[in-house]
Amino acid sequence: MKVDGCRVVITGGASGIGLAIARQLADRGCQIVLADIDAAALTICADERDSFRTFVCDVTQQQALEALADFSWATLGGVDLVFANAGVGLPLRPLLDHTEAHARWVMEVNYFGVWHTLQTFGPRLIEQGSQCHVVVTGSENSIAVPAPLLGAYNASKHAVLGLTETFDRETPDFLGVSLLCPALVATNIAASVSRIPDEFGGPETFS
């Protein structure tokens, strides 16, 4: 589909891969809603480009995605491109040294964050009925296990692969679906472990 001038929603859009995508699309005339849990980072983004709208969103909460979708349709008049990009890392430890709480946290964000995004935006895009596309940020860890010490993270990205391929097969042809599988990228994902909620074990360090 033609990207120029599209109406775009990006979760995890205030930094890293999400913000890099947003900047590229802004240069092609797109209007973009950046969604992120980091309100301070979103404020900086809002000052960067007139084409950036921002929305604080916790992708682990279905109602937050519903509110994001409502805001996006009201603000943009429709949505053509959705990037399910929000994700977190884990402290580098052997699988047997990780806690169940850590595993549940990374699944809540990396897997259920995508689940909620697809469950929310999928029906609306289908009802809209126009050419559109969903891009899910997976990882090289979706198709292999290149990195040890990231057991639950690797599992979450494998799960995202299965979820995305199923979504692709079950949706109309006018709704394109892609899985982005980058290798190691210079982002601040390691810092996400410093924001692990208390119910999932509390803040940690990446090392």
Salt bridges, closest charged atoms under 4 A:
ASP4 OD1 - ARG28 NE 2.72
ASP27 OD1 - ARG49 NH1 2.90
GLU48 OE2 - ARG23 NE 2.79
GLU48 OE2 - ARG49 NE 3.65
GLU66 OE1 - ARG124 NH2 2.92
ASP70 OD1 - ARG124 NH1 2.84
ASP80 OD1 - ARG7 NH2 2.93
GLU100 OE2 - ARG104 NE 2.72
GLU204 OE1 - ARG93 NH2 2.57
GLU204 OE2 - HIS102 NE2 3.50
